[in-house]
Amino acid sequence: QVQLVESGGGLVQAGDSLRLSCVASVSERTFSVYTMAWFRQAPGKEREFVGGITWSAGRTYFADFVKGRFTISRDNAKNTVNLQMNSLKPEDTAIYYCAADLYGSLARVPNEYKYWGQGTQVTVAS
């Protein structure tokens, strides 16, 4: 089982930066074998893939709308994955969720991920 806890959300101005963190508690296996992803969901919209990092080579992939602005890193020793968000825009306003997929291939759809955090609110004012 995996429990995920996100932190780092808040209210910022357009152009600012935020760093979200997700800490995992893993009861079986190790954190290093989980592909980790970030999704977001704005009011009235479906949950969408933001970016992720694979369990093996640490390969990252991002949605087109965040490429060049967001980066992802993981620290397997600390069971942590971070989402660095730069040049934030009002349209980035959403609840951001961390998700884990055992030996995952970095799927871009929510139903491929078994484990989810509770989410952290990011609000970007114009």
Disulfide bonds with the S-S distance in Angstrom:
Cys22-Cys98 2.11
